[in-house]
Amino acid sequence: MAYYKAHSVGYCPLLSFLGLALALLSASAQAPSQGLSQARHPAFLAAMAEQRPGKAVSRIGALSEYQPALKGTALDSPVYFIEPQDPNPALPAILILGGSHGDEIAGVAAASLFVSWARPSAARLIVVPRANASAATWPDPDRPGPQAVYISGASGDRSFRYGSRLTKPEDETTPELSLADRDLRNLNRLHPGDAQGSKTAQAAAAIFALIIKENVKAAFDLHEASPVSGLAWNIIAHPKNLTYAAMGILAADERGVRMVLDQSRDTHRGLSHREWGQGSETAAYLIETLNPGQVSGGRADMDHLDNAVAPLWKRVGIQVETVLAILSAHSEMDSQAGWAEIRGMPGLEDLKHEFTKYF
């Protein structure tokens, strides 16, 4: 099996926060009727401020383009469209989600690297770094962590907020009910969503509508797991695309990435990998790395950057390498050869030795 591409390129000029705001305003002319020039919730703007879009980002959209009821709410979130040099509208798209749970910081950081560095060869890449923007705005009451993870990177000082697994109660449609049933505020229990349901369910519906409308053929949901859950270092794939995941594991293993493969089951109702795979043509994957801070009582003093068990460079690197390896399997096994290749991304060894360079 030919190995997948994960080469680095020179760091691209990055937009300042003011530049980001201007990009949002200009993007509204290209967007559907839900223009980004209209007022946005602070949670949306905070999610946008975390990003440093690279040269290949052609447009910044919003989840509310796919579910208008989200516009102006804390459950709306930025969507980044990354184009190849020679776009082919006949090809399907790739989707990467981070931040379904606000405390699973490696998935957010990995998605952010795709926003900054990814160079798709043929297919469009769509990235939602904060799938639940509200969850990033408050600490988890059961497992609090640091306020944010701070990185002094090549683009300046950056912070990735460390939030909660759940939507903030006051951001929900009926906060008094959502307190009684936590899963009503857990985005990864509500797929494929409900356009008439709670705000969190509407966010799930927006993501599913994006998958359908944008013709997404491979979709990745980036997560982290607690040390006692047994899910850490896992890939969970829908049965119809299990072979791609298996081939991806073999390729990633050559790069020092050790992952365990599992498949979606009927007991996984409401989870992204099952519902996206069941309800659409997309190949759905969920990736879990280890978050040592996800323990009972939390770890407010956790040093994620230099943690002895699972430093952030390792967790982010494994997320990136796993996505690239699975996409390489798609490129080699599908009829449209090379359609899912992505270049420009740092690999595990790059992040081990020069983590901050890529931020």
N, C-alpha and C positions, 0 to 999 in steps of 0.2 A: 504493500500500500504506500503510495507516494505520501510524503509528509506534508502537513498543512503549513501555510505561510503564517509567520508571526514575527515579521521583521520590523525594526524601529526606523523611523524617519526623523528628520530634523524637526524640532518643536516649532509649531506653526504660530503665527501671530494670534494673540488671544484677545477676545473682546472684553472690555471693562464692563462693570455693571451698567454704566450709562449706555455703553455700546449695545449691551444686551437689550436694554429697554428700547433703544432705537430700532434694533433688529426686530423686536416684537411688533413695533408699530408698523414698520414697512412690510412685515409678513402678513399683516391683516389684509392687504390688498390681494394677496394670493390665496388666502384662506377661504374656506366656505363661509356661509353667511355669519357664522359666529366669529366676527373679527376680533383680533387680539388688541385692537386699539381701545376697546371698552375697558372699564374699570375691572381690576382683578383683585381677588381676595389676597390678603397678606400671606397666606399659606402658599398660594401660587407664586407670588413674587419671591418668597424666601426659597422655594424650590428652584426657581430660575437662577437666583443669585449664586447658588452652589456650583453652577456649571461654567465651563470655559469652552464654548463651541469651537471646533476646529474648522479649517477651510472648507471641508466637504459638507458641512451643514448648510443645506439649501433653504431651510425654512424652520421656524419654531411655531408649532401649532399648540393645540390644547385638547384635552379629553372632551371638553364641552362641544367640540366640533362634531363629536359622535353621539353626544347625549346633551342636548341644549339645556336641560334643567340644571346641569352642573354649573353653568356660567355664573360667575360671581360668588360661588361657594368655596369652602375650604377643601372640597373633594375634587375640584378641578386641578389639573396639573399640566405642566409643559410637556410637549411631545416634540422630539427632535427628528427631523428628516435628513438623512445623510445619503447623498447621491453619488453614484459612480461617475467617472469622467464622461463616459458615453452611455447615458441612460437608455435602457431598453424597456419601453412600457409594456412589452409582452411578458416580461419576466415577473414572477411573484416577488413579494417583499419578505424581509426578515424582521422580527420583532424581539427586542430585549427589554425586559422590565426589571427594575430594581425598586426597593423601598415599598413593597407590598406591606411589609412590617417595618415600622420606623426604627427599630433597634437592630436590624440586621444590616449592619453598616457596610460589610464587605460587598454585598450586592449593589448598594448605592454607589460605592466608589468604583466598582468594576463597570457598571453602566456608564458612569461619568467618563471613564477612560475611553469607552467607545465613542462618546460624544466628542471628545477632544482629538482622538487619534485615528479612528477607523477610516479606511479607504476601501469601500466596497469595489470589487472588480466588475460586477455585472448587475446584481440586484440592489434595490434600495434597502437601506437599513433604517429602521424606525426604533428610537430609544425613548423610553419613559423612565427616567432615573428615580422619580418619586411617584410610584403608582398610587400611593395613598399619601397625598400631601398633608392632610390633616394629622396623620399619625406621627409625622415628624415634629409637630409643634408642641408636644407635651411629653413629660416623662412617664414611663410605664409605672403604674402604681404597684405592681407586683415585682418587677425586676428593673428598678431604676439603674441607670448607668451614668456616665459622664454627660455633661450638658451637650458636648460635641466632641468630635475627633478632629484635632487641629493638625494640619500638614503645612509646613513651610516649603512650598514647592517652587518650581521654575516660573510659574505664573504669579507668584506672590503667596501671601498667607491665605490659606483656605480652611474652611471649617465645614464639616459634614455633621449636621445635627443628629443627636442620638435620641430617638423618640420612643414611641410605644408600639406595641403590636396592634393596637386598636385605634380606630377613629376617636378623636377627642369627643366626649359626650355632647358638649354644646354645639358641635358641628353637625350632629345628626338630626334627622327629621323629628324624632321623638326620643330625646335623651333619657327620659325617665324609664322608658321601656328598654332601651339599649343597655342600660345599667343592669337590668334584670337578666338579660340574655346577651352575654358577651359576644357571641358569634354574630349578632346583628351588626357589630362594629368591626368584624374581622374580615378584611377584603378577601383573603384566601379561604374563606368558607362560603362565599356568596356567588361564585362563578356559576353559570355565565351571566349572572346579574338579572336585574329586574328594572326596566325603565320606569315603572310606576312605584317602585319600592322605596326603601330607605336611601339616604344619600350614598352610603357605602355600596349598596346594591346597584345604585345608578352608576357609580364609578366602575363596578365590574361589568355592567352592561355596556358602558362606553368602550372599555377595552375589547370586549367581544365584537362590538360593532366595528371597531377599528380593524380587527383581524379579518372580518368579512369584507369590508369596503376596500381595504388596501391590498386584498389578495395575499395575505400572509401565508407562507408555506412552511416556515420554521419559526417557532415562538419559544422564548426562553424566559422563565421566571426565576430570578436569582434570590436565594434565601440563605439563612443561616440557622443552625440548630444548636440546642444546648448540649453540654457535655454528657448529659444522662439520657438524651432522647433516643439515641441509636440511629438518628438520621444523618448525622454529620458525615461529610465526604460521600454523599449519595447523589446519584442521578436517578430521578424518577421519570420514566418515559411512558407515553401512551403506548399500548400494545402494538398499534399499527406502525409505529416508528421505532420499535425496540431495536431492530437491527442496526439502524444508524447510530444509536447510542452505544451499542456494543462495539461497533467499529471505531467510534470516537474514543471510547475508553482505551482500546488497544493503542491507538495513536498517541493519546495523551500520556499513557504509561511510559512511552519512550522518552518523555520530557520530565519524568519524575513525578507525574501526577497520578496518585492512586485513588481511584474512585470505585464505589460499589454501585451496581446497577439494580434497580427495582422497577416495577411497572405499575401503572394505574389499575385500580380495581374498583368494583362497584361501591365499596365502602368509602371511597374517596370522593363521594359526591360533594360538590361545592368547591373542590380544589382545582386550581388552574389546569394542571396537566391532564386531569380527566375530562373536565368540561370543555376545554378548548379542543381537545382531540376528538371527543364524542360529537360535538356540535358543528365542527367545521372541517375543512380539508387540511388544516395545518398540522404539522408534526409538532407535538407539544412536549416540552421538557421542563422539569424543575430541578435546579441544582442547589444542593445544601453543603455549605462549609461549616466549620466548627466556630462558634462564638463562645469563648470561655466566660463571658459576662452574663450569659443567659442562665443564671442559677437562682435558686430560691433566695429572695431578699435582694437580689441584684448586686452589682459591683460598681458603685459610684466612683470608686478610685481606680477603675480598670485602665491600664495603659494598653490600648489596643495596638499602637504602633509597634511596640517592642515586647509584646507578651511572649513569655518563654515557651508556651505551649503552641499557640497559633498566632504568630505576629500578623499584622494586617497585610504586609506584602505577600505572605504566603496565601492567605485566604483570597485576596483579590486576584493574585496570579493564577490560582487554581480555577477561579470562576472564569477568567478570560481564556485560559488554555482549553478548558472543557468546552466552552462555546465554540471556539475556533476549530477544535478537533471534530465536533459533531457536524459543523457546517462543512468541513472538508469531506466528511463521509457523504453528505448530501451531494456535494459537487462531483464526487467520483461515482456515485451509484445512480444518480438520477439521469434522465435522458438528456437534460440540458447540462452538458459537462461544464464544470467551473462556475455555475451560476451563483453559488453561495460563498465563494472565496472572499475573505476580508484581509487586506494587508494593512501595514502601518502600526499594528498593535504591539505593545511590549509583551514579552513572554515572562514566564516565571523567573528565569534567571535574570532577566533585565530588572525586574521589580525587586528581586532579592538584593541586588548590588547597587541599584540607583532608583529606589522607590520614589523619592521626592522629585526626581527629574521629570517624571511623567505627569506631575500635577502642577 
